[in-house]
Amino acid sequence: MCGIGAVYGRPDAATLVRRILEAEQHRGQASAGVVSSGGEHLYSFIGMGRVEEVFLNKELSGVLPGQMAIGHNRYPTTGGATLNNAQPFVVQESHHGPLAIAHNGNLVNTAELRQKLQDRGVHFKSTTDTEALLHLIGREPRSDFVSCCTQALAQAQGAYSLVLLRPHEMFAIRDPHGFWPLSWGEMEGGGYAVASETYALAQVGVRFSQQVAPGEIVSFSARGVTSRLPLKVVPSSACVFEKVYFAHPNSEVFGHVVWEVREELGRQLAREAPVRADAVVPVLNSGLYAALGFSKQSGIPLVLGLERNPHVGRTFIEPKDRAQRVGMKFRVRSDLVFEKSIVVVDDSLVRGTTMSLLVAWLLEGGAREVHVRIASARIEHPCFYGINTATQEELIAAGRSVAEVGFFVRAKSLAYLSYEGMMRVMQSGHDTPTFCSACFNGVYPVPLAA
């Protein structure tokens, strides 16, 4: 899971892309970068850390000229958190001239693709799957660039939402399964923007947006906006975890406004796992709307018994030192939880690190007892499509009973939303199954490489 953005047809394109990346900071904190087109050449500015750290107060118009730009916030999955792996990737020479790419997702046949390219003389500068995609497209000999993308991406197995940049043209592409969201729209004042989330598009003046369809390639050029669906049509497999956790609450993802889905998940959780308590305490910010739904359905008042430090980013996507970051992120409001029976509500329980610390701190802060309710099903399987949980050993629910997980996090009681209840909420408004829930049920829509 990463954040990508792009702008076409504006003299301040790079600055607008930076604004998109700021709105998508929750999708990746390891590195950030923007590449622009000055007409004949591509210009790049990339660094480690959050957007504000990489760009500071830099005026981008002089560094990244041109009316087109693409950008990326990185959450490391394939390849470590190093500058060599930071995106967007750029090659100044390919069969199609200068070319840049930014990628959200993960391929499952990266090793095979890299070996094939190395046999053809490619020297890799990174350890990522994205660089393999860049070279696959750049080395396709066909004159029509969309055909090049089609032929190259036919070899890629897994998840990819992409933005590509050439000196005079920009592209937005989504894999045939549609694992990760990607949307675009026209900005007020002219020009077009592309982003992983509609919330980010709104920050640059896009009032009405539409999804890049699974398997679609949208191009932006002097000829206007054109769309083709050249990639093989397969059953849609949109990521359930986008709605559970990743996406901004105000984004519209896969046909629903995210906060509305999360509130309904909380309501369903209260129906399935009621508890006697004095207060519902959300884990901010991710669990807020689920807790609100739980409170409304149960009648137990919502209390903000955990304060969140706004200057600390998401600990789930931190590559290391999570416990230390959690300690910097939260503070218990003892005056609000003292001698009360608390039910803590969060969107998900992945590794258990955060929840075990929060329960301990609430008890130390004077809570009489702490119950835990999770507004999604048990995550028992790793994700190979863009979430950095590549082994079951990392997952607290894998191989443990609910009681054992509850003991681990030191809760008086613990309950998850059932898989059936979760999917009933997710499927609302959809005629057929449209989601990938492999991390919950172990059913992988794209077979994993041997």
N, C-alpha and C positions, 0 to 999 in steps of 0.2 A: 504494500500500500504506500503510494507516494502521491504528491500533488503535482499536477501539471497544468500549464496555462499557456495561452497564445493570443496574440492580437495582430490583426491585419488591417492596414489602411489608415493608420494614425501616425502623425509625426512624433508623438510621445509614446510609441508602442512599447518600448522597454520599460518606461515608468509605469505604464498600465499593467504590464505583466508582473512587475514587482508587486503592485497592489493586489493582484490575483494571488500571488504566492503568500502575501501577508494574510489574506483571508483563508488560505489553505494550510497555514502553519501547523494545524493539528494533524495533518496527514504525513508530516515528516520534518524532523528537526536536525538531522545529521549534517546536511549540506544544502546549499541553494545556489542557483545559477540562472542566468539569462543569456540568450544568444540572439543577436539582431542581424538583420540584413541591411547593408548599406547600399545595395543595388548590384554590386558585383562580388563583394566579399562578405563573409560572415564574421561578426565581432562577438567576443565571448567575455563574460565576467562571472566567475565561479569561485566559491569559497566554502569553508567548513563552518557549520553552525546554523543558527536560525537566520531568517531573512534580515532582521534588524542588525545582526552581528556582521553579516556578509557585506551588506550594502551601506550600513551606517546611514549617514545623511548625504551620500554621494549623489551628485547630479548625473543621471545616467545618459542624458541626451548627448553629451560630448564623448562618453565612453562607448555607448552602444547606439550608434546612429541608425536611422532608417525607419521605415513605416511598417515593418514586420518584426516580430520577436516571439520567441518561445521561452518557457521557463520551467523550472523543476524544483520541488522540495523533496529531499530523499529520506526515505525510511529504509535502512539497509535490510535486504533479504539475501539475494545472490551477491556475494562480494562484501567485504568489510567496509567500515566507515572511514574511508581514506579519500584524500583529494583526487587520486587517480580514478576513483569510482564515482566521483561527483558528476552530476549531469547539469545541462545537456551535453552530449558528446558531439564533437565536430570533426569532420574531415574536410580539408580544403580541396582535396583532389579525389574524385571518384569518376565513374563512367558518366556521371550526371553533373559534374562540377561540385562546388562546395555544398555540403549537406550536413544538417544537424538534426538530432533526435532527442526527445525526452519521453520517458517510458514509465507508466504505472502498471505493475503486474509482475509476473514471474513465469518464465518458461520452464518446462519440465525436461526438455531435451537439450539444455545448454551445452553439456559436455560434448555431445555428438556434433552440434553445430560448430562449436569452437574448433574441434579437431578437423572437421571438414574444411574450415576456412584456413587453418594453419597449414594443412596439406596444400592449399592453393597459394601459400606464401604470405598470409596475413600475419602481422606481428601485433599482438594485443598489448594495449597499454593499461588495461584494467582487468578485473576478475569478474566482470558482470555479464549477464545475458544481453543487456542493452547494446553493448558494443558489437556483439555478434549480429544483432538485428541491423545495426547501422551498416556493417560490412556486407551483409547479405543483400541489402537493398542497393548499396553503392556499387556492387560488382555485377549487378544484373545488366546484361548488354542491350536490352530492348530500348527502343527510342521513346516509347510512350511510358512516362514515369509511373502512371497508375498500374500499368501492366507489370512494371518492374516490382512495385510493391506487392502486387498480387502473387507473382511467382516467388518472391522471397518469403513472404509471410506464409505461403502454403507449406513451407518447410518448418515453420515455427509451431511448436505444440505448447499450449498453455494459455496464459492470460496476458493480454497487452491492450492497454489504451495508450495511444501514441499521438504526439504532435511532431511533425517534420517541417523543416525549413530549408528552402532553396533560395538563391538570390532573388527570384522574382515570383515565388509561389510558396504557399503554406498549406499543410495538410493536417487533418484530424482523422484518426483511424481507430476503430474498435474491433477487437477480435470477434469471431463468429459466435462464440458463446456469450459475449457481453458480460464477462465477469465483473468488471469495474466500470463505474459511471463515467461518462464524458458527454458534455453538452456544449452547445454553441448558440450564439444569437447576435443580433445587430445592436450596436451601442448607440445611445442617444448622441447625436452629433456626427454619426457616420462611423464606418469601420465595423469590424467583426471581432468577437472574442470567443475563445474556447477555454473551458476549464473542467476540472474533475467534478466540481460542484456548482450548482446553480446559485448558491449563496455567494460564491466568489464572483460569478458573473454580475450579480446585482451590484457589487461594490465598484464595478467599472461602467455602470449605466446601462446594462442589458435588462430590459423590462420583460421581454418575452423570449424564452429560450426553448430549444428542442434537443432531444437526445441525439447523439450520433448512434445510429442503429447498430446492433450487432452485425459485423461483417461489412460495415459501410466505410467508404473512403470519401471524405468531404474535402474539396480543394478550394482555396481562396486565392484569386489572382486577378489580373486586370480584366479577365474575361468574366469576372463575377464569381458567384458561388456555384459550384457544380457538385453533384453527388452521384456516386456509383456504388453498387452492391456486388462487387466481384468475388468476394470471399465466400466459400462454401457455406450454405445455410445449415445450421445444426440447432438442436434444442437449446433455448436460452438457459444460462446458468448464472444469473446475477447473484452476487455475494450477499448472503443473509447478514453477515457481520457488518456490512455497511450501514444497515438500518439499526442494528443492535448497538453499535459503538462508533464506527469510524466517522461517519458523515456529520457535518454540522447540523444541529437541530432544525435550522431554518432552510436547509436545502430540500429540494424535491428530488428524490432518488428512486428510480425504478417505479415511477408512477404514484408515489406517496410523499407527503410532507413528513420529514423524519420525526419531528417532535410528536406529531399525532400518533405515529406508529408506536413510539416508545411509551407514550402515556397509556395506550391501549394494552401494551404488553404488561405494564404495571397493574392495570385493572384485572387482566386475566390472571396474573400472579396472585392477587388478593383473593380471587374466587377459588383458586386451586389450593392455596397454602395460607389460610387465615391464621392469625396469631393474636393473642391478647397482649396489648402493649399500651404504653402511655403516649408514645411519640414515634413517628416515622422520620428517620434521619437519612437524607440522601447522601450518597458519595458524589460530591461535586467534582466536575460538572456533568460527567457522563451519566450518572444515575438520577439526575434531577427529575426528568419527565416521567420515568418509570416510578419513582417515589411519589410523584404527584398523583399519578393514576392509582397507585396502591392506596394512598391516603383517601382519595375521593371514593374509591370503591369500599374501603373498609370503615371509613368514618374516623380513623385515628388521625389526629392532627399532625401536620407536617411541621417539623422543627429543624432549623438549620444548625444542628449541633456540631457540625464539622465545618470550619472555615477553610477556604482554599486560598493559597497564595497565588495571585494572578500572574506572578512573574516566573513561576515554574511551569514548564510545559508538561506534556503527557508522559507519565512514567511508563506506561505500557510499551511505548515505542523507543524507550531509552535502551541502548545496547548493553549497558552495564550500570552498576552502582544504583540499582533501583531502590533498594531499601533506604539508602541515604537520601535519594531524591524525594521519596515519599515523606520522610521526616521533615524535609524543607517545605513540602507542598501543603500539609494539613495541620490545623490546630483545633483542638477540642474546646468547645464552649461549655465548660463545666457548669456554668450558671444555668444552662438550658437542659442539661442531661442529668444533673445530680439527683440521685435516688429514684430515677425513673427506669422503667422497663422500656428498652429501646428496640425498635426493629430497623436495622440498617438495610437500605435497598440500593443495589447497584445493578448496572446493565448486564454484567457478565462476571464470571470468575474463571480466570485463565491460569495463572501461576499460583495465585493465593498469597503472594507477597504483600500486596497492599492491604487486603482484607484482614489478614492476621494481625498486622500492626494497628489498623484502625480499631479493631475490637479491643485489643489490649489497651490502647490509649483511652477509649471510651470508658472502660472499666476503671482505669486509673483516675479518670476525670470524675468518677463518682456515680456512673450509671449502675443501677442495681443488677441488671442483666442485659445481655445483648443478643437479640435474635438476628439472623441474617436471611434475607430473601433476595434471590437472583432472578432478574427479569428476562432470562433466556435459559435454554436447556444446558445440560452438561457438555462441556467442550472436552472430548475424549480423544480427538484425532488431530494430528498436525495438518496445517495448511501448506500446500506446495504452490499456490497460485499468487502469493503476494503478501502473506503475513509471516512474520518471523517466528513461527513455532514449528520447527522442522523435525522435532523429536517428541515422542509421547512422554519422555521423562520430564519435560518442561511443564506438562499439564497436570494440575493438581487433581482433576477428576479421573484421569486415566488410571485404571486399576484400583481405585478406591471407592468404597461405598459412600453414600451421602453422609452417613454418620461419621465415617472416618474423616471426610473433608471438614465436617463441622467441628470435630475434635481438633483438627489441625489449625483451624482459624479461631479456635477458642470461643465458639458461639454456643449460647444456650440451646438454640435449635437452628437448623439450616434447611432451606428448601429452594429448589430450582423450579422455574417454570417448566412444564412438561414440553417435550419436543412437539407433540401434537398441538398443544395450546399455542406454542410459539408460531408454528407454521400456519395455523388457522388465522392468526393475526396477519402474518406476512402475505398470505395468499388472498386476503380480502381485496376484492375488486379485480382479481386475475382469474381468467377462465380456466387456465391450465397451470400445472407446476412450472415455475419459471426461475427457481432459485438453486444456487449451489449451497448446500448445507453440509459439506463434507466434514468440516471440523466438528459437527455435532453427530453425524450418522456414519461417517466413514465411507460414503459413496462418492467416488471421485469421477466427475464427468469427463475429464481428460485423463486417459491412462498414464500412469507414471512410468518414466523411463526405467528400464531394468538396471 
